[in-house]
Amino acid sequence: MSSPYRLATAVAGACILLGSAGAVQASPFHGSYVGGQLGWVGYDIDYREDSDGGISGLSASGFTGGVMTGWGTVLDNGLYLGLELNAQNEDADLTVTLDESELGVDSKYSYGITGRLGTTVNDNVLFYGLAGYQRSRLDYRLTDTEEDISIRFKDSINGARLGVGVEYQMDNRLFMRAEYSYTLFESERYRIEGETLHFDPDASRFMVGLGYRF
């Protein structure tokens, strides 16, 4: 079992164990919820080929938007525990010229599972940290600019996701949130026409959301 899957399992198990360890406090933040979110995503990619030098800090950025659903509870000491699923479309892309070739990268979508651990300031404000597992789909394009030959391939990448956020609960069960997260993806290698390509991607996301708690 890969490390991202072990992390997701550990997060879920910790939430279940902690949630059963104390009495639940009546709180506006208790219960299941659904919502939508919009924001910005930026991929930072280090790239190299076996036969040539590489380049660090390639940046692909764009808009992202999707949905989230989850469940959370507040213990007597004000500790918040939650588990959330997310899915979103992405529109981050880059095109860069490397010697006699051109590299293009486009992000298409992302989804994952996240555990949330936080504390309530009052009945309306929650600060939390998050940890989980994220999976993203990237499309690659490698073009030989001299011979006008283009190779396209795609892959799903996995990684551990960490972040922080703040949530504001309104009286009509609606809530608003702002959240920043960073995903450290696993390094990937691709064998393309006798050449090994190495990609080392990470991603930053800033999202704002609106949801409804049942």
Protein Blocks (a to p, Z undefined) as FASTA:
>chain_A
ZZklmmmmmmmmmmmmmmmmpccdddfkgccdddddddddddddddddfkbccdehiacd
ddddddddddddddfkopacddddddddddddcdddehjaccddddfbdcdddddddddf
blmbccdddddddddddddddddfklopacdddddddddddddddddddfkopacddddd
ddddddddddeehiacddddddddddddddddZZ
